[in-house]
């Protein structure tokens, strides 16, 4: 066995992860080659140094972070190629429709005031049979481990932006108001993992979307 071949097996030879024939060939080479023998001794010393290091304990929220990461990857894997286009269209439509809707509402308000001043009131026609066309509906809370709402925000409230996938599950989140401690933040993340939403709908199909949540109080019991 040549030096190049023997050095490629040194790490496996040190761990005993070689066949009997390979172990014998590497051992014979190390006996007759000083350079490869020195490199093998250096590997042995490094292994002893590493084994002598103290073990670090895993952080308490490691399991939660792993579940969130797995949920996020699974949500991305389930997305169809058309989801990106629908999300882009949804964001573009929201950016255009919000100012346009505000302008239209202002025009109707002014027009209604003028009609109220100069025109004779006419009874409004019954529009109960009209069916509104909904191009987009936001995600709605369906089930939560404890009260989660979007109501009034007090001084001790937390406001969280949750990212809900097309299956109604939270795969990521960020705190945009409030400063919870470590225990409260862990309880919040656990609650979001088990919270179920009715997913957002665009053109009759579920899509991923964002949802603002307000937590008035989070109690953590040891």
C-alpha positions as CSV (number, residue, x, y, z in Angstrom):
1,X,0.0,0.0,0.0
2,X,1.3,3.4,-1.0
3,X,1.3,6.5,1.2
4,X,-1.6,8.2,-0.5
5,X,-3.8,5.1,-0.1
6,X,-2.7,4.6,3.5
7,X,-3.4,8.2,4.5
8,X,-6.9,8.0,3.0
9,X,-7.6,5.1,5.5
10,X,-6.0,6.6,8.6
11,X,-9.1,8.1,10.1
12,X,-11.2,4.9,9.5
13,X,-8.2,2.8,10.8
14,X,-8.2,4.9,14.0
15,X,-11.9,4.3,14.5
16,X,-11.7,0.6,13.6
17,X,-14.1,1.1,10.6
18,X,-12.0,-0.9,8.1
19,X,-12.0,-4.5,7.0
20,X,-9.5,-7.0,8.3
21,X,-7.5,-6.9,5.0
22,X,-7.4,-3.1,5.0
23,X,-6.4,-3.0,8.7
24,X,-3.5,-5.4,8.0
25,X,-2.4,-3.4,5.0
26,X,-2.5,-0.1,6.7
27,X,-0.7,-1.5,9.8
28,X,2.1,-2.9,7.7
29,X,2.5,0.4,5.9
30,X,2.6,2.4,9.2
31,X,5.3,0.1,10.5
32,X,7.6,0.8,7.5
33,X,6.7,4.5,6.8
34,X,7.8,7.1,9.3
35,X,5.9,10.0,7.8
36,X,2.5,8.2,7.8
37,X,3.3,6.9,11.3
38,X,3.8,10.4,12.5
39,X,0.5,11.5,10.9
40,X,-1.3,8.6,12.6
41,X,0.2,9.5,16.0
42,X,-1.0,13.1,15.4
43,X,-4.6,11.8,14.7
44,X,-4.4,9.8,18.0
45,X,-3.4,12.8,20.0
46,X,-6.2,14.9,18.5
47,X,-8.7,12.2,19.3
48,X,-7.6,12.1,23.0
49,X,-7.9,15.9,23.2
50,X,-11.4,15.9,21.7
51,X,-12.5,13.1,24.0
52,X,-11.3,15.0,27.0
53,X,-13.5,18.1,26.3
54,X,-16.5,18.5,28.6
55,X,-19.9,17.7,27.1
56,X,-22.1,20.7,26.4
57,X,-25.8,20.4,27.4
58,X,-28.4,21.1,24.8
59,X,-30.4,24.3,25.2
60,X,-33.9,23.7,26.7
61,X,-35.7,25.0,23.6
62,X,-33.7,22.9,21.1
63,X,-36.5,20.3,20.6
64,X,-38.9,23.2,19.9
65,X,-36.6,24.8,17.4
66,X,-36.2,21.5,15.6
67,X,-39.9,20.9,15.4
68,X,-40.4,24.4,14.0
69,X,-37.7,23.9,11.5
70,X,-39.1,20.5,10.4
71,X,-42.6,22.0,10.1
72,X,-41.2,24.8,8.0
73,X,-39.3,22.5,5.7
74,X,-42.4,20.2,5.3
75,X,-44.5,23.3,4.5
76,X,-42.1,24.4,1.8
77,X,-41.9,20.9,0.4
78,X,-45.7,20.7,0.1
79,X,-45.9,23.9,-1.8
80,X,-46.8,23.5,-5.5
81,X,-44.9,25.6,-8.2
82,X,-48.0,27.8,-8.5
83,X,-48.0,28.9,-4.9
84,X,-45.2,31.4,-5.5
85,X,-47.0,33.0,-8.4
86,X,-50.3,33.1,-6.3
87,X,-48.5,34.7,-3.4
88,X,-46.8,37.3,-5.6
89,X,-50.2,38.1,-7.2
90,X,-51.8,38.4,-3.8
91,X,-49.1,40.8,-2.5
92,X,-49.3,42.8,-5.8
93,X,-53.1,42.9,-5.6
94,X,-53.0,44.0,-2.0
95,X,-50.5,46.8,-2.8
96,X,-52.7,48.1,-5.6
97,X,-56.1,47.5,-4.1
98,X,-55.5,49.2,-0.7
99,X,-54.9,52.7,-2.0
100,X,-57.4,52.3,-4.9
101,X,-60.1,51.1,-2.4
102,X,-59.3,54.1,-0.1
103,X,-59.7,56.5,-3.0
104,X,-63.0,54.9,-4.2
105,X,-64.4,54.9,-0.7
106,X,-63.6,58.6,-0.3
107,X,-65.2,59.4,-3.6
108,X,-68.4,57.5,-2.7
109,X,-68.5,59.2,0.7
110,X,-68.3,62.7,-0.8
111,X,-70.9,61.7,-3.5
112,X,-73.2,60.3,-0.8
113,X,-73.0,63.5,1.2
114,X,-73.9,65.6,-1.9
115,X,-76.8,63.3,-2.8
116,X,-78.1,63.5,0.8
117,X,-78.1,67.3,0.5
118,X,-79.7,67.8,-2.9
119,X,-81.6,64.6,-3.8
120,X,-84.8,63.0,-2.6
121,X,-84.2,59.9,-0.5
122,X,-85.0,56.7,-2.3
123,X,-85.5,53.4,-0.5
124,X,-82.6,51.1,-1.0
125,X,-83.2,48.0,-3.0
126,X,-83.0,44.6,-1.2
127,X,-79.6,43.2,-1.9
128,X,-79.8,40.2,0.3
129,X,-79.6,37.9,-2.7
130,X,-76.3,39.3,-3.9
131,X,-73.4,37.0,-3.6
132,X,-70.1,38.8,-3.0
133,X,-67.0,37.6,-4.9
134,X,-64.1,37.0,-2.5
135,X,-60.8,36.8,-4.3
136,X,-58.8,36.5,-1.0
137,X,-59.7,35.7,2.6
138,X,-57.2,35.9,5.4
139,X,-56.4,33.0,7.7
140,X,-58.9,32.6,10.7
141,X,-58.3,31.0,14.1
142,X,-59.9,27.6,14.3
143,X,-58.4,25.9,17.4
144,X,-55.9,27.0,20.0
145,X,-54.5,25.5,23.3
146,X,-55.6,28.7,25.1
147,X,-57.2,32.0,24.2
148,X,-55.6,33.7,21.3
149,X,-57.2,36.8,19.8
150,X,-56.7,40.0,17.8
151,X,-58.6,42.2,20.2
152,X,-57.5,45.2,22.2
153,X,-53.8,45.4,23.0
154,X,-52.9,46.3,26.6
155,X,-49.7,47.4,28.1
156,X,-48.7,43.9,28.9
157,X,-49.8,42.4,25.6
158,X,-47.7,40.6,23.0
159,X,-48.3,41.1,19.3
160,X,-47.0,38.2,17.2
161,X,-46.9,37.9,13.4
162,X,-47.5,34.2,12.6
163,X,-46.8,32.6,9.2
164,X,-49.5,30.1,8.4
165,X,-49.1,27.5,5.7
166,X,-51.7,26.2,3.3
167,X,-52.7,23.5,5.8
168,X,-53.5,26.1,8.6
169,X,-50.3,25.4,10.6
170,X,-47.9,27.9,11.9
171,X,-44.4,27.3,10.5
172,X,-42.7,30.5,11.7
173,X,-43.4,33.6,13.8
174,X,-41.9,36.8,15.1
175,X,-42.7,39.1,18.0
176,X,-43.4,42.6,16.8
177,X,-44.6,44.1,20.1
178,X,-43.8,43.1,23.7
179,X,-40.7,41.7,25.5
180,X,-41.5,38.3,27.0
181,X,-39.0,36.4,29.1
182,X,-37.5,33.1,28.1
183,X,-40.2,31.0,29.8
184,X,-43.0,33.1,28.2
185,X,-41.4,32.9,24.8
186,X,-41.1,29.1,25.0
187,X,-44.7,28.8,26.1
188,X,-45.7,31.1,23.2
189,X,-43.9,29.0,20.6
190,X,-45.4,25.8,22.0
191,X,-48.9,27.4,21.8
192,X,-48.3,28.4,18.2
193,X,-47.2,24.9,17.2
194,X,-50.5,23.4,18.4
195,X,-52.7,26.3,17.1
196,X,-54.8,25.5,14.0
197,X,-56.1,28.1,11.5
198,X,-58.5,28.0,8.6
199,X,-55.9,28.7,5.9
200,X,-56.1,31.8,3.8
201,X,-57.9,31.4,0.5
202,X,-57.1,32.9,-2.9
203,X,-59.4,32.1,-5.8
204,X,-60.8,29.2,-3.9
205,X,-57.5,27.6,-3.0
206,X,-55.6,27.5,0.3
207,X,-52.4,29.5,0.4
208,X,-49.7,30.5,2.9
209,X,-50.2,33.9,4.5
210,X,-49.4,36.0,7.6
211,X,-51.6,36.6,10.6
212,X,-51.3,39.1,13.5
213,X,-52.1,37.7,16.9
214,X,-52.5,39.5,20.2
215,X,-51.8,37.6,23.5
216,X,-53.1,39.6,26.5
217,X,-51.4,37.4,29.1
218,X,-49.2,34.2,29.1
219,X,-49.0,32.3,32.3
220,X,-46.2,29.8,32.8
221,X,-46.6,27.2,35.5
222,X,-43.6,25.2,36.6
